[in-house]
Amino acid sequence: CVVLCHSVLAPISGMVLFSDTDSAQYKAACWIMFDDKRRLSAYNFSLVQRYVSAVLYYATNGRNWDDDVQFLDEESECNWKGLNCTESNEVFEIDFMNNNLRGNLISEIGWLRKLQYLDLSHNKLQGTIPRQFGALLE
């Protein structure tokens, strides 16, 4: 966990979030480390997008989504319903329109550098748009 948490996940979410066992970030990190059957190394670029997707799932009450089929399973995250990827397997689209997402927008989405389309409309999300989303425009 030391390399994974300090080198990969801490820059994305900050270490303080990993001390809160109720946080979506903590739950996503635990899923990555203990339950994700893909067992990606800390140096695999897919690890970041799997982690960000898991944070989104936990932060928006993923167990109660209307359609959570194939989310957080052993398949590539590019095969998860609601995510679409480029030919090089980088997430470029998130479409969870009208899917019963509840909670706050997560800043971690700003780490999906190839993201071009984000549709979270017709859900019960709250809060302000995180400043990290600005990195997606670069």
C-alpha positions in Angstrom: 0.0 0.0 0.0 2.9 2.4 0.7 3.9 2.9 -3.0 0.3 2.8 -4.2 -1.1 5.2 -1.6 1.8 7.7 -1.4 2.9 7.7 -5.0 -0.3 7.2 -7.0 -3.4 7.9 -5.0 -2.3 10.7 -2.6 -1.6 13.2 -5.4 -5.2 12.5 -6.7 -7.2 12.7 -3.4 -4.8 13.8 -0.7 -3.6 11.5 2.2 -6.1 12.9 4.7 -9.0 11.3 2.9 -7.5 7.9 3.4 -7.7 8.2 7.2 -11.5 8.6 7.0 -12.8 5.1 6.6 -16.2 6.3 5.6 -14.9 8.4 2.6 -15.4 7.3 -1.0 -11.7 7.7 -1.5 -10.8 5.2 1.3 -13.4 2.7 0.0 -12.1 3.0 -3.5 -8.5 2.6 -2.4 -9.5 -0.5 -0.4 -11.3 -1.9 -3.4 -8.2 -1.3 -5.6 -5.8 -2.9 -3.1 -7.9 -5.8 -1.8 -10.8 -6.6 -4.1 -9.9 -5.6 -7.6 -9.1 -8.8 -9.4 -7.0 -7.0 -12.0 -4.3 -6.3 -9.4 -2.7 -3.5 -11.5 0.7 -2.3 -10.5 1.2 1.2 -9.2 2.8 2.1 -12.5 -0.1 1.0 -14.8 -1.9 4.1 -16.2 -5.3 2.2 -15.9 -4.9 2.3 -12.1 -5.7 6.0 -12.0 -8.9 5.7 -14.1 -10.0 2.6 -12.2 -9.5 4.5 -8.9 -11.3 7.6 -10.1 -14.2 5.5 -11.4 -14.4 3.7 -8.0 -14.4 7.0 -6.1 -17.3 8.1 -8.3 -19.1 4.9 -7.6 -18.7 5.1 -3.8 -19.3 8.9 -3.7 -22.6 8.7 -5.6 -24.1 5.7 -3.8 -23.3 3.3 -6.6 -25.1 0.4 -5.0 -28.3 2.2 -5.6 -27.7 3.3 -9.2 -30.4 2.3 -11.5 -27.9 0.6 -13.8 -24.6 -0.5 -12.1 -24.2 -3.6 -14.2 -20.5 -4.5 -14.7 -19.3 -1.6 -12.6 -16.3 -2.4 -10.4 -15.8 -5.9 -11.8 -12.7 -7.6 -13.2 -13.3 -6.4 -16.7 -11.4 -3.4 -18.0 -13.0 -0.2 -16.9 -13.5 0.6 -20.6 -16.1 -2.2 -20.5 -18.0 -0.7 -17.6 -21.4 0.6 -18.4 -21.3 4.4 -18.6 -17.6 4.7 -19.5 -16.2 4.9 -23.0 -12.5 4.8 -23.9 -10.2 5.7 -26.7 -8.5 3.0 -28.8 -5.6 3.3 -26.3 -8.0 2.5 -23.4 -8.2 5.9 -21.9 -11.6 7.1 -20.6 -12.9 9.9 -22.8 -16.6 9.8 -21.9 -18.6 9.3 -18.8 -22.4 9.1 -19.3 -24.5 8.5 -16.2 -27.5 10.5 -17.3 -30.6 9.7 -15.2 -29.0 6.9 -13.2 -29.9 7.8 -9.6 -26.5 9.1 -8.7 -26.7 10.8 -5.3 -24.0 12.8 -3.5 -21.3 15.3 -4.4 -19.3 15.8 -7.6 -15.8 14.5 -7.0 -12.7 16.4 -7.9 -10.9 13.2 -8.9 -12.6 13.3 -12.3 -10.1 16.1 -13.2 -7.4 13.3 -13.4 -9.0 11.7 -16.4 -6.9 13.7 -18.8 -8.6 12.4 -22.0 -12.1 13.1 -20.8 -14.1 15.0 -23.4 -17.7 14.3 -22.5 -19.3 14.2 -19.0 -23.1 13.7 -18.6 -24.3 13.5 -15.0 -27.6 15.2 -15.7 -30.9 14.2 -14.2 -29.4 12.8 -11.0 -29.3 14.0 -7.4 -25.8 15.5 -7.3 -25.0 18.6 -5.3 -22.2 21.0 -4.6 -20.1 23.1 -6.9 -18.1 22.1 -9.9 -14.6 21.2 -8.5 -11.8 23.5 -9.7 -9.9 20.3 -10.9 -12.4 20.1 -13.8 -10.5 23.0 -15.3 -7.5 20.8 -16.0 -9.7 18.9 -18.5 -9.7 22.0 -20.8 -6.0 21.9 -21.2 
